[in-house]
């Protein structure tokens, strides 16, 4: 990603995701010890879908509220590194690296 910046404030993250027609989601995955943990996800609308498709998200992701998603982001001490382009390019980074 070129022309990137890192978002740490909740309202900035929510505004960027919503501005790119995205929604928050969380997937439950097993870590290297076999324990379940939350993996943060973002799902972006690629093209027009039927109403049935909008309620489901692929890859085991479940849509969630912004409150739950942002609480998990804080718990994992993550920030969102985003591209300045029109495409929703992003990655999760350690919040300590953002400062």
JOVEN-V145180 format. One record per backbone hydrogen bond with DSSP energy under -1.0 kcal/mol. CO is the residue of the C=O (numbers start at 1). NH is the residue of the N-H. Records with the same first field share a line. If there is no record, write none. Layout:
CO=NH / NH
//
This chain:
3=84
5=82
7=80
9=13
10=14
11=15
12=16
13=17
14=18
15=19
16=20
17=22
18=21
21=45
23=43
24=64
25=41
26=62
27=39
29=37
31=34
35=31
37=29
39=27
41=25
43=23
50=54
58=61
62=26
65=69
66=70
67=71
68=72
69=73
70=74
71=75
72=76
73=78
74=77
77=95
79=93
80=7
81=91
82=5
87=89
89=83
91=81
93=79
94=97
//
